[in-house]
Amino acid sequence: MRKIILAVLGILSIVGAILLGNYLIDNNQRPKPKFKKQIKTVFVENVENKDIPIILSASGNLTAKNKIEIFSEVQGILKTSNKLFKAGTNYNRGETLLSINSDEFYASLQSQKSNLNNLITSILPDLRLDYPVEFTKWESYIKGFDMNKSTPKLPVFSSDKEKYFISGRGILTAYYNVKNLEVRFSKYHIRAPFSGILTEALVSPGSLVRVGQKLGEFINPSVYEMEVSINSEFADLLKVGNAVALTNLEKTKNYTGKVVRVNGKVDQVTQTIKAFIDVKHKDLKEGMFLEANLIAKSESEAIEIPRKLLIENSAVYTVKNDSVLSLVTIKPVYFGTDNIIIKGLKNNDKILTQNLPGAFDGMIVKINKKK
């Protein structure tokens, strides 16, 4: 009997424990939290395909298109001229830049001229007897011979006999010696080949000038040229005659230039090709640093977007049905510094204008319609 009572008590204890546990579990249950589904807001704009100019950006220094370095081909003391040979001095075309003392050389030239004059004079009696027809022209030549002017060209030979006669007397040799000295004499006076300004002066009056010595630098300030390097992959886009927008470093002044030459060789190290731009403006100076935007060509049926919107260099996000993100594959045409030109979208497609963190294809979004 005692065993039966203990068994009943055990069963009652187990049943009581089960009931108590269920009671405690039921009282401790909390309601499941309800999460509100969040839909992100995006900013979009409608696609409008049009002709987009491809602009290549580059920079470079200005160099005068007409520029010469002045060197001396003769030796002597530099003479004082009407204008000081100093940087910043303006000269007109044909005006004397430098004058080197040529007294000694001039005396030598006059001596050779006198020798030529004497040689021709000495053959006149023989010409009168042997070549009476040619005598008149040689007599006229001597009468017109001026020691202080450039030696005139010798009379034209009428026959081989006359040519041999004149040459045999050493007249041709003497004549070309004189002409050679006259050319040499002209180098003692260096004249401006064009109107311009002296940008560098390395000698002063009274100093000794030596053969091959650099004397200065002279430029024409009306036209400048800028050399820029463009990536070789765009070489086929560069065209002579294309307009170029130029700006200074501060972006405060704008100029307009034109592509005048494109090099046919690609630099092996940098893989760039050089283009040369002409620009004219009174405010420009040699050595100025300018930035250039070269319009290479126009790409039709394209749009320009910020580079940050591009996904893996081949796709962008658009919004379909005003609520679903769609990752659309596009064709990049040209990568700029900040923007990219792309093709492949249709007119009125809604493209994101700002990056959306955590975006994925098929994501539900809401378009911000505030303008």
PADOZA-68076 format. One record per atom (N, C-alpha, C): x, y, z; residue in one letter. Coordinates in steps of 0.02 Angstrom, whole numbers, padded with zeros to 5 digits, always signed. Layout:
residues N
XYZa
...
//
This chain:
residues 371
+00042-00060+00000m
+00000+00000+00000m
+00044+00063+00000m
+00095+00060+00038r
+00142+00116+00043r
+00173+00131-00024r
+00189+00082-00063k
+00219+00091-00130k
+00169+00124-00177k
+00106+00106-00171i
+00055+00135-00214i
+00048+00210-00201i
+00048+00226-00135i
+00042+00297-00116i
+00101+00337-00143i
+00162+00310-00137l
+00222+00345-00162l
+00220+00353-00238l
+00195+00303-00272a
+00190+00308-00345a
+00141+00361-00366a
+00084+00363-00332v
+00033+00415-00348v
+00061+00485-00335v
+00096+00492-00278l
+00125+00558-00263l
+00177+00578-00315l
+00216+00530-00339g
+00266+00545-00391g
+00234+00569-00455g
+00180+00533-00473i
+00145+00553-00536i
+00115+00622-00529i
+00084+00635-00469l
+00055+00701-00458l
+00108+00756-00460l
+00168+00740-00432s
+00222+00790-00433s
+00245+00806-00504s
+00247+00753-00545i
+00270+00765-00615i
+00219+00806-00653i
+00154+00788-00643v
+00100+00824-00677v
+00099+00897-00654v
+00110+00907-00589g
+00111+00976-00563g
+00168+01016-00591g
+00226+00983-00597a
+00285+01018-00625a
+00273+01038-00697a
+00240+00992-00734i
+00226+01007-00805i
+00178+01066-00810i
+00126+01065-00770l
+00077+01120-00772l
+00108+01186-00751l
+00151+01184-00700l
+00184+01245-00677l
+00231+01272-00731l
+00268+01227-00765g
+00313+01249-00818g
+00276+01282-00875g
+00219+01250-00894n
+00179+01280-00949n
+00151+01348-00929n
+00132+01352-00865y
+00105+01416-00842y
+00158+01471-00846y
+00218+01454-00822l
+00272+01503-00823l
+00291+01523-00895l
+00292+01474-00940i
+00310+01488-01010i
+00259+01533-01042i
+00195+01518-01028d
+00141+01560-01057d
+00144+01631-01031d
+00162+01640-00969n
+00166+01708-00941n
+00227+01747-00965n
+00281+01712-00985n
+00343+01746-01007n
+00345+01761-01082n
+00301+01737-01123q
+00301+01750-01195q
+00287+01823-01210q
+00328+01853-01253r
+00319+01922-01274r
+00295+01923-01347r
+00260+01974-01365p
+00238+01978-01436p
+00297+01990-01483p
+00295+01957-01540k
+00349+01966-01589k
+00350+02037-01614k
+00411+02069-01618p
+00416+02138-01643p
+00397+02141-01716p
+00363+02193-01734k
+00342+02204-01803k
+00386+02258-01834k
+00423+02241-01888f
+00469+02288-01922f
+00433+02320-01981f
+00440+02386-01984k
+00411+02423-02039k
+00459+02422-02098k
+00437+02400-02154k
+00479+02396-02213k
+00497+02467-02238k
+00564+02482-02244q
+00588+02548-02262q
+00605+02550-02337q
+00576+02598-02373i
+00590+02607-02444i
+00632+02670-02453i
+00690+02662-02482k
+00736+02719-02490k
+00713+02765-02546k
+00728+02829-02536t
+00711+02880-02585t
+00771+02893-02630t
+00761+02900-02694v
+00815+02911-02742v
+00800+02974-02783v
+00855+03002-02810f
+00849+03061-02854f
+00865+03039-02925f
+00823+03057-02971v
+00831+03036-03041v
+00823+03095-03088v
+00843+03084-03149e
+00828+03132-03203e
+00816+03092-03267e
+00777+03121-03311n
+00762+03087-03374n
+00820+03091-03423n
+00833+03036-03456v
+00887+03033-03505v
+00865+03071-03568v
+00910+03113-03593e
+00898+03149-03656e
+00960+03142-03700e
+00959+03093-03744n
+01016+03082-03788n
+01025+03139-03837n
+01088+03161-03848k
+01103+03215-03893k
+01176+03211-03914k
+01198+03258-03956d
+01269+03260-03976d
+01310+03290-03920d
+01358+03251-03896i
+01401+03272-03841i
+01472+03282-03868i
+01502+03341-03863p
+01571+03350-03885p
+01620+03316-03838p
+01667+03280-03866i
+01721+03249-03826i
+01776+03301-03818i
+01789+03320-03756i
+01838+03373-03742i
+01898+03342-03706i
+01957+03349-03736l
+02019+03323-03707l
+02053+03380-03668l
+02068+03368-03605s
+02100+03418-03563s
+02175+03407-03562s
+02212+03463-03567a
+02285+03460-03565a
+02310+03528-03542a
+02375+03533-03532s
+02405+03596-03509s
+02475+03603-03538s
+02500+03664-03538g
+02567+03676-03565g
+02587+03749-03559g
+02648+03763-03580n
+02676+03831-03577n
+02675+03863-03646n
+02667+03928-03647l
+02666+03965-03710l
+02738+03979-03734l
+02747+03972-03799t
+02810+03989-03831t
+02795+04031-03892t
+02833+04084-03902a
+02822+04127-03960a
+02832+04086-04024a
+02784+04092-04070k
+02789+04054-04132k
+02848+04078-04174k
+02858+04144-04177n
+02917+04172-04211n
+02967+04192-04158n
+03019+04152-04153k
+03069+04162-04100k
+03138+04144-04127k
+03186+04187-04114i
+03254+04173-04137i
+03303+04184-04080i
+03354+04143-04078e
+03411+04153-04033e
+03465+04187-04074e
+03491+04242-04049i
+03539+04282-04086i
+03610+04259-04070i
+03646+04238-04122f
+03715+04218-04114f
+03759+04260-04160f
+03822+04267-04142s
+03869+04305-04183s
+03908+04258-04229s
+03912+04278-04293e
+03952+04240-04340e
+04020+04273-04353e
+04030+04332-04322v
+04093+04369-04330v
+04118+04391-04262v
+04178+04417-04260q
+04208+04439-04198q
+04223+04513-04200q
+04213+04545-04142g
+04228+04617-04139g
+04198+04647-04076g
+04209+04713-04069i
+04183+04750-04011i
+04112+04773-04027i
+04066+04762-03980l
+03996+04782-03990l
+03991+04858-03985l
+03960+04887-04036k
+03953+04959-04039k
+03886+04981-04008k
+03884+05044-03989t
+03822+05073-03963t
+03776+05089-04021t
+03711+05069-04014s
+03663+05081-04067s
+03610+05131-04043s
+03562+05146-04086n
+03511+05195-04069n
+03469+05172-04010n
+03457+05107-04005k
+03418+05080-03949k
+03463+05036-03906k
+03452+05040-03840l
+03491+04998-03795l
+03474+04925-03806l
+03526+04884-03810f
+03515+04812-03819f
+03501+04782-03750f
+03438+04790-03729k
+03416+04767-03664k
+03350+04729-03671k
+03338+04682-03626a
+03275+04644-03627a
+03216+04692-03618a
+03165+04682-03659g
+03106+04725-03656g
+03105+04779-03709g
+03159+04786-03747t
+03162+04837-03800t
+03126+04812-03862t
+03085+04855-03891n
+03047+04837-03952n
+03085+04859-04014n
+03082+04820-04066y
+03114+04835-04130y
+03065+04822-04186y
+03069+04864-04237n
+03030+04854-04297n
+03069+04811-04347n
+03034+04782-04394r
+03066+04740-04443r
+03118+04780-04483r
+03178+04751-04489g
+03232+04784-04526g
+03274+04831-04483g
+03253+04844-04422e
+03291+04889-04378e
+03352+04852-04350e
+03406+04889-04341t
+03468+04858-04317t
+03462+04837-04244t
+03474+04773-04231l
+03475+04748-04163l
+03544+04758-04132l
+03595+04739-04169l
+03664+04742-04145l
+03710+04766-04201l
+03762+04802-04181s
+03812+04825-04229s
+03881+04813-04199s
+03920+04773-04235i
+03987+04755-04212i
+04038+04794-04253i
+04089+04819-04220n
+04141+04859-04254n
+04172+04819-04311n
+04170+04849-04371s
+04193+04814-04431s
+04245+04854-04471s
+04279+04901-04439d
+04326+04945-04475d
+04380+04905-04510d
+04409+04858-04475e
+04464+04819-04504e
+04438+04777-04563e
+04380+04745-04554f
+04354+04703-04607f
+04332+04745-04667f
+04305+04804-04653y
+04283+04849-04707y
+04343+04870-04750y
+04399+04882-04718a
+04459+04901-04756a
+04481+04844-04801a
+04476+04783-04776s
+04494+04724-04816s
+04447+04717-04876s
+04383+04729-04864l
+04333+04725-04918l
+04347+04777-04972l
+04362+04838-04951q
+04375+04890-05000q
+04438+04876-05041q
+04486+04843-05008s
+04547+04824-05043s
+04531+04774-05099s
+04488+04726-05085q
+04470+04676-05135q
+04427+04707-05191q
+04384+04755-05173k
+04346+04790-05224k
+04392+04829-05271k
+04441+04861-05241s
+04489+04900-05282s
+04527+04854-05328s
+04545+04794-05303n
+04581+04746-05345n
+04537+04724-05404n
+04472+04711-05391l
+04427+04692-05445l
+04421+04748-05496l
+04414+04809-05472n
+04409+04867-05516n
+04471+04873-05560n
+04529+04864-05531n
+04592+04870-05569n
+04598+04814-05621n
+04576+04753-05603l
+04580+04698-05651l
+04537+04711-05713l
+04476+04735-05701i
+04431+04748-05757i
+04457+04807-05799i
+04482+04857-05765t
+04509+04915-05801t
+04568+04896-05845t
+04608+04849-05820s
+04668+04829-05857s
+04653+04790-05921s
+04593+04761-05927i
+04578+04722-05987i
+04539+04762-06039i
+04519+04823-06021l
+04480+04863-06068l
+04516+04875-06134l
+04581+04892-06135p
+04616+04901-06200p
+04614+04839-06243p
+04624+04781-06211d
+04622+04718-06250d
+04552+04704-06276d
+04502+04720-06236l
+04433+04710-06258l
+04416+04754-06318l
+04443+04816-06316r
+04429+04863-06372r
+04456+04835-06438r
+04515+04802-06434l
+04547+04776-06495l
+04519+04708-06515l
+04513+04662-06466d
+04496+04593-06483d
+04420+04580-06481d
+04385+04615-06438y
+04312+04605-06430y
+04277+04672-06430y
+04277+04707-06485p
+04248+04775-06486p
+04173+04775-06471p
+04139+04720-06487v
+04066+04718-06473v
+04053+04716-06398v
+04094+04679-06359e
+04084+04671-06287e
+04115+04729-06248e
+04156+04769-06281f
+04192+04823-06245f
+04142+04871-06211f
+04089+04889-06245t
+04043+04940-06219t
+04013+04920-06152t
+03991+04857-06147k
+03958+04836-06084k
+04007+04834-06026k
+04070+04816-06039w
+04119+04815-05985w
+04140+04885-05966w
+04142+04930-06015e
+04157+04999-05999e
+04101+05030-05957e
+04039+05014-05974s
+03982+05039-05934s
+03983+05010-05863s
+04005+04947-05858y
+04009+04915-05792y
+04059+04952-05747y
+04117+04969-05774i
+04168+05005-05735i
+04144+05075-05716i
+04109+05107-05762k
+04085+05175-05747k
+04032+05174-05691k
+03994+05118-05687g
+03943+05112-05635g
+03968+05080-05571g
+04032+05063-05570f
+04061+05030-05511f
+04071+05081-05455f
+04037+05072-05398d
+04042+05119-05341d
+04072+05081-05283d
+04129+05107-05258m
+04164+05073-05203m
+04123+05072-05138m
+04076+05117-05132n
+04037+05122-05070n
+03970+05086-05073n
+03957+05053-05129k
+03895+05015-05136k
+03910+04942-05149k
+03858+04901-05147s
+03867+04830-05161s
+03892+04820-05233s
+03936+04773-05241t
+03965+04760-05307t
+03912+04734-05355t
+03903+04768-05412p
+03852+04746-05459p
+03871+04679-05492p
+03821+04645-05518k
+03831+04581-05551k
+03870+04592-05616k
+03916+04546-05630l
+03956+04552-05691l
+03913+04548-05753l
+03933+04579-05807p
+03895+04575-05870p
+03889+04503-05894p
+03836+04488-05930v
+03825+04421-05956v
+03872+04409-06015v
+03904+04350-06016f
+03950+04334-06070f
+03912+04320-06135f
+03938+04348-06189s
+03906+04338-06254s
+03932+04276-06290s
+03991+04253-06271s
+04020+04195-06305s
+04068+04160-06258s
+04087+04099-06277d
+04135+04062-06236d
+04203+04096-06238d
+04221+04125-06296k
+04286+04159-06301k
+04291+04215-06251k
+04237+04255-06246e
+04237+04310-06198e
+04243+04283-06126e
+04206+04228-06112k
+04207+04198-06045k
+04278+04174-06027k
+04310+04140-06075y
+04378+04116-06062y
+04427+04174-06052y
+04418+04226-06091f
+04462+04285-06087f
+04456+04317-06018f
+04394+04329-05995i
+04383+04361-05931i
+04406+04317-05874i
+04390+04252-05878s
+04409+04206-05825s
+04485+04199-05821s
+04517+04199-05878g
+04589+04192-05879g
+04626+04250-05847g
+04594+04307-05842r
+04625+04365-05810r
+04612+04367-05735r
+04578+04315-05709g
+04565+04311-05636g
+04509+04355-05612g
+04468+04380-05660i
+04415+04427-05640i
+04358+04390-05604i
+04341+04331-05627l
+04287+04293-05594l
+04306+04277-05522l
+04368+04255-05512t
+04390+04240-05444t
+04388+04301-05399t
+04412+04357-05425a
+04411+04419-05386a
+04340+04441-05370a
+04295+04433-05419y
+04225+04453-05409y
+04193+04413-05353y
+04200+04346-05354y
+04168+04305-05303y
+04201+04313-05234y
+04265+04330-05233n
+04298+04347-05170n
+04266+04408-05138n
+04252+04458-05181v
+04220+04519-05156v
+04150+04505-05131v
+04111+04465-05169k
+04043+04450-05148k
+04042+04411-05083k
+04091+04367-05075n
+04096+04329-05013n
+04110+04375-04953n
+04155+04424-04964l
+04170+04471-04911l
+04111+04517-04896l
+04072+04533-04947e
+04013+04575-04936e
+03961+04539-04893e
+03952+04474-04906v
+03906+04435-04865v
+03931+04432-04793v
+03996+04423-04787r
+04026+04420-04720r
+04019+04487-04684r
+04027+04541-04722f
+04023+04608-04694f
+03952+04623-04667f
+03901+04596-04701s
+03833+04608-04679s
+03818+04578-04611s
+03858+04528-04590k
+03847+04496-04527k
+03870+04538-04468k
+03905+04593-04481y
+03924+04639-04427y
+03865+04681-04405y
+03812+04681-04443h
+03752+04719-04425h
+03694+04670-04425h
+03668+04654-04365i
+03613+04607-04358i
+03548+04646-04354i
+03503+04630-04401r
+03439+04667-04405r
+03381+04623-04385r
+03328+04654-04362a
+03268+04618-04340a
+03233+04587-04401a
+03223+04521-04401p
+03189+04489-04458p
+03114+04501-04458p
+03087+04524-04401f
+03016+04540-04395f
+03008+04589-04336f
+02952+04620-04333s
+02938+04666-04277s
+02927+04625-04214s
+02960+04644-04160g
+02954+04605-04099g
+02987+04638-04040g
+03003+04597-03990i
+03032+04622-03928i
+03090+04578-03907i
+03141+04610-03879l
+03200+04574-03855l
+03184+04546-03786l
+03189+04480-03777t
+03172+04449-03713t
+03234+04430-03673t
+03291+04431-03705e
+03353+04413-03670e
+03411+04449-03703e
+03454+04481-03663a
+03513+04515-03688a
+03573+04493-03646a
+03623+04464-03680l
+03680+04435-03645l
+03744+04474-03653l
+03742+04529-03692v
+03802+04570-03703v
+03782+04643-03695v
+03832+04685-03688s
+03820+04757-03682s
+03873+04794-03724s
+03859+04856-03745p
+03907+04894-03786p
+03976+04897-03755p
+04027+04887-03796g
+04096+04888-03773g
+04125+04820-03758g
+04083+04769-03754s
+04108+04702-03739s
+04131+04668-03804s
+04177+04622-03796l
+04204+04585-03853l
+04156+04528-03871l
+04136+04528-03934v
+04092+04475-03959v
+04134+04425-03997v
+04124+04360-03981r
+04162+04307-04014r
+04118+04268-04061r
+04149+04234-04108v
+04112+04194-04156v
+04076+04137-04120v
+04011+04129-04135g
+03972+04076-04104g
+03943+04094-04036g
+03956+04155-04012q
+03931+04175-03947q
+03857+04194-03951q
+03818+04170-03902k
+03748+04189-03899k
+03742+04260-03873k
+03703+04301-03908l
+03697+04371-03890l
+03630+04388-03858l
+03578+04350-03874g
+03513+04365-03845g
+03458+04324-03877g
+03396+04344-03863e
+03338+04309-03889e
+03285+04360-03909e
+03254+04349-03967f
+03207+04397-03996f
+03143+04360-04017f
+03084+04387-03998i
+03022+04353-04013i
+02971+04402-04044i
+02922+04372-04077n
+02864+04410-04100n
+02807+04396-04050n
+02785+04446-04012p
+02737+04434-03958p
+02664+04431-03982p
+02652+04432-04047s
+02583+04433-04071s
+02552+04363-04076s
+02593+04312-04087v
+02567+04244-04094v
+02608+04196-04050v
+02572+04156-04011y
+02605+04107-03968y
+02582+04037-03986y
+02623+03990-03967e
+02609+03920-03981e
+02616+03880-03916e
+02570+03834-03905m
+02572+03792-03846m
+02574+03719-03866m
+02620+03683-03836e
+02627+03612-03849e
+02594+03573-03793e
+02548+03528-03810v
+02514+03487-03761v
+02521+03414-03779v
+02518+03372-03728s
+02523+03299-03739s
+02456+03267-03726s
+02432+03228-03775i
+02368+03195-03771i
+02379+03119-03773i
+02340+03083-03734n
+02345+03010-03734n
+02338+02983-03805n
+02381+02936-03823s
+02383+02911-03892s
+02318+02877-03914s
+02278+02854-03867e
+02216+02821-03886e
+02166+02870-03918e
+02178+02935-03908f
+02134+02985-03938f
+02167+03019-03998f
+02221+02989-04024a
+02257+03019-04080a
+02212+03028-04141a
+02167+02979-04152d
+02124+02983-04210d
+02069+03036-04203d
+02061+03063-04142l
+02010+03114-04131l
+02037+03185-04143l
+02103+03192-04139l
+02134+03258-04147l
+02132+03279-04221l
+02106+03337-04234k
+02102+03362-04303k
+02131+03432-04306k
+02171+03445-04357v
+02198+03512-04368v
+02140+03559-04385v
+02140+03616-04351g
+02086+03665-04361g
+02034+03664-04306g
+02036+03613-04262n
+01988+03610-04207n
+01998+03670-04160n
+01942+03696-04135a
+01945+03752-04088a
+01967+03727-04019a
+02001+03770-03982v
+02027+03752-03916v
+02010+03808-03867v
+01978+03790-03811a
+01964+03839-03758a
+02022+03837-03708a
+02051+03895-03695l
+02109+03900-03650l
+02091+03944-03591l
+02118+03926-03533t
+02109+03965-03472t
+02174+03969-03434t
+02181+04022-03394n
+02240+04026-03350n
+02228+03983-03288n
+02279+03978-03246l
+02274+03933-03189l
+02221+03956-03140l
+02210+04021-03135e
+02160+04048-03088e
+02089+04045-03115e
+02082+04023-03178k
+02016+04019-03211k
+01982+04087-03216k
+02022+04140-03219t
+01993+04207-03222t
+01993+04236-03293t
+02033+04206-03338k
+02036+04232-03406k
+02029+04174-03455k
+01992+04187-03508n
+01981+04136-03559n
+02009+04160-03626n
+02037+04113-03664y
+02065+04128-03729y
+02041+04073-03778y
+02047+04088-03841t
+02028+04040-03893t
+02087+04026-03938t
+02102+03963-03947g
+02157+03943-03991g
+02134+03895-04045g
+02181+03870-04084k
+02166+03825-04139k
+02222+03775-04147k
+02204+03712-04158v
+02254+03660-04170v
+02284+03671-04240v
+02350+03681-04243v
+02383+03693-04307v
+02426+03635-04331v
+02448+03593-04283r
+02489+03535-04302r
+02476+03479-04252r
+02481+03417-04278v
+02477+03358-04235v
+02535+03313-04254v
+02576+03297-04206n
+02635+03256-04219n
+02614+03186-04241n
+02651+03157-04286g
+02636+03090-04311g
+02671+03035-04272g
+02707+03054-04218k
+02745+03005-04180k
+02719+03001-04108k
+02713+02941-04082v
+02691+02930-04013v
+02753+02921-03969v
+02755+02957-03913d
+02810+02950-03865d
+02808+02880-03835d
+02863+02843-03842q
+02865+02773-03820q
+02861+02767-03745q
+02884+02816-03709v
+02885+02812-03635v
+02817+02829-03606v
+02789+02886-03627t
+02726+02910-03598t
+02665+02889-03638t
+02675+02862-03698q
+02619+02843-03742q
+02571+02901-03754q
+02601+02959-03766t
+02561+03019-03782t
+02582+03046-03850t
+02539+03086-03878i
+02553+03118-03942i
+02548+03193-03932i
+02591+03230-03966k
+02594+03302-03956k
+02550+03339-04007k
+02513+03387-03982a
+02474+03432-04025a
+02497+03503-04011a
+02494+03545-04063f
+02519+03614-04058f
+02461+03662-04071f
+02454+03710-04026i
+02397+03756-04027i
+02422+03827-04035i
+02392+03863-04083d
+02407+03934-04093d
+02356+03975-04054d
+02380+04029-04022v
+02335+04073-03985v
+02362+04145-03989v
+02316+04192-03997k
+02335+04263-04002k
+02295+04302-03950k
+02330+04344-03912h
+02297+04390-03865h
+02350+04438-03837h
+02330+04499-03828k
+02378+04550-03805k
+02401+04538-03733k
+02362+04501-03693d
+02380+04489-03624d
+02429+04431-03615d
+02440+04392-03667l
+02482+04333-03661l
+02556+04351-03661l
+02594+04311-03624k
+02667+04319-03621k
+02699+04251-03629k
+02760+04252-03655e
+02796+04188-03662e
+02809+04158-03594e
+02800+04092-03591g
+02811+04056-03529g
+02750+04048-03486g
+02694+04082-03503m
+02633+04075-03464m
+02608+04003-03468m
+02579+03980-03413f
+02551+03912-03409f
+02476+03916-03419f
+02451+03880-03468l
+02379+03880-03483l
+02352+03809-03484l
+02288+03804-03471e
+02253+03740-03476e
+02209+03741-03539e
+02210+03686-03576a
+02174+03684-03640a
+02122+03629-03639a
+02065+03644-03670n
+02012+03595-03681n
+02002+03587-03756n
+02025+03532-03783l
+02021+03520-03855l
+01958+03482-03872l
+01917+03510-03915i
+01857+03476-03939i
+01879+03427-03994i
+01882+03363-03976a
+01907+03314-04024a
+01854+03296-04076a
+01793+03281-04053k
+01738+03266-04099k
+01673+03264-04058k
+01617+03255-04091s
+01553+03249-04057s
+01528+03178-04062s
+01501+03152-04007e
+01473+03085-04006e
+01397+03091-04005e
+01363+03062-04055s
+01291+03068-04060s
+01255+03017-04016s
+01193+03033-03998e
+01151+02989-03958e
+01186+02966-03894e
+01211+03015-03857a
+01249+03000-03796a
+01230+03049-03741a
+01249+03033-03680i
+01239+03078-03623i
+01304+03081-03582i
+01310+03132-03541e
+01368+03140-03498e
+01346+03137-03426e
+01378+03093-03387i
+01360+03084-03317i
+01423+03085-03274i
+01417+03096-03208p
+01475+03092-03164p
+01503+03021-03163p
+01569+03015-03157r
+01601+02949-03157r
+01580+02907-03097r
+01561+02940-03041k
+01544+02903-02981k
+01480+02862-02989k
+01439+02877-03040l
+01378+02840-03051l
+01390+02775-03090l
+01449+02767-03118l
+01463+02708-03158l
+01477+02648-03113l
+01446+02591-03129i
+01454+02529-03091i
+01499+02482-03130i
+01557+02468-03101e
+01606+02422-03131e
+01622+02439-03203e
+01623+02504-03218n
+01642+02530-03284n
+01599+02506-03342n
+01540+02478-03326s
+01501+02451-03381s
+01425+02458-03371s
+01402+02484-03315a
+01329+02487-03303a
+01311+02547-03259a
+01247+02564-03261v
+01220+02617-03218v
+01151+02594-03193v
+01128+02626-03139y
+01062+02610-03112y
+01010+02657-03142y
+00954+02627-03162t
+00896+02665-03183t
+00836+02642-03141t
+00782+02679-03144v
+00721+02661-03107v
+00667+02643-03157v
+00643+02582-03151k
+00589+02558-03195k
+00522+02562-03158k
+00470+02581-03194n
+00403+02584-03166n
+00399+02629-03105n
+00445+02677-03101d
+00447+02726-03046d
+00459+02695-02977d
+00480+02632-02974s
+00487+02601-02907s
+00540+02548-02902s
+00567+02523-02958v
+00613+02466-02955v
+00680+02486-02987v
+00734+02474-02948l
+00801+02486-02975l
+00818+02434-03028l
+00850+02457-03082s
+00871+02411-03135s
+00942+02427-03155s
+00985+02377-03154l
+01055+02386-03173l
+01061+02376-03249l
+01076+02430-03285v
+01076+02428-03358v
+01148+02432-03384v
+01166+02387-03428t
+01232+02388-03459t
+01235+02443-03512t
+01288+02482-03509i
+01296+02538-03556i
+01365+02532-03591i
+01376+02577-03639k
+01440+02579-03675k
+01476+02644-03660k
+01531+02640-03621p
+01571+02701-03608p
+01606+02723-03672p
+01601+02788-03687v
+01632+02815-03748v
+01696+02853-03732v
+01694+02894-03679y
+01753+02933-03661y
+01753+02947-03587y
+01810+02932-03554f
+01819+02946-03483f
+01854+03013-03474f
+01821+03060-03442g
+01852+03124-03425g
+01877+03123-03354g
+01901+03180-03330t
+01927+03184-03262t
+01871+03172-03211t
+01814+03204-03220d
+01758+03197-03172d
+01697+03163-03203d
+01688+03171-03268n
+01628+03145-03302n
+01646+03091-03352n
+01595+03058-03376i
+01603+03006-03427i
+01546+03012-03477i
+01562+03001-03540i
+01512+03001-03593i
+01493+02929-03608i
+01426+02916-03605i
+01403+02847-03615i
+01348+02845-03668i
+01339+02784-03695k
+01285+02771-03743k
+01250+02706-03721k
+01188+02697-03744g
+01153+02635-03729g
+01089+02644-03691g
+01075+02705-03666l
+01012+02718-03632l
+00962+02749-03681l
+00898+02738-03667k
+00845+02765-03709k
+00822+02832-03682k
+00795+02873-03726n
+00766+02936-03704n
+00711+02924-03653n
+00710+02968-03602n
+00660+02967-03548n
+00671+02910-03498n
+00725+02870-03506d
+00743+02825-03451d
+00762+02867-03391d
+00745+02841-03330k
+00759+02878-03269k
+00824+02852-03239k
+00875+02892-03241i
+00941+02872-03216i
+00955+02906-03149i
+00986+02868-03103l
+01003+02896-03038l
+01052+02954-03046l
+01043+03006-03007t
+01090+03062-03009t
+01136+03063-02948t
+01122+03018-02899q
+01163+03012-02839q
+01173+02939-02823q
+01230+02923-02794n
+01243+02854-02774n
+01195+02833-02718n
+01173+02771-02720l
+01128+02743-02670l
+01164+02687-02633l
+01182+02697-02569p
+01217+02643-02532p
+01175+02580-02528p
+01206+02524-02539g
+01172+02460-02535g
+01125+02445-02592g
+01131+02481-02647a
+01086+02470-02703a
+01098+02402-02736a
+01045+02373-02762f
+01051+02310-02798f
+00995+02307-02850f
+01005+02264-02900d
+00957+02257-02954d
+00891+02228-02927d
+00835+02263-02939g
+00770+02241-02915g
+00749+02273-02850g
+00790+02315-02822m
+00774+02348-02759m
+00715+02395-02767m
+00670+02395-02718i
+00612+02440-02718i
+00633+02508-02692i
+00619+02560-02729v
+00638+02628-02710v
+00579+02676-02723v
+00588+02736-02697k
+00538+02788-02708k
+00573+02849-02738k
+00544+02877-02791i
+00575+02934-02825i
+00558+02998-02787i
+00609+03038-02774n
+00599+03104-02744n
+00575+03151-02799n
+00514+03174-02793k
+00483+03215-02845k
+00489+03289-02831k
+00525+03307-02778k
+00534+03378-02762k
+00587+03407-02809k
+00573+03465-02837k
+00619+03497-02883k
+00659+03551-02846k
//
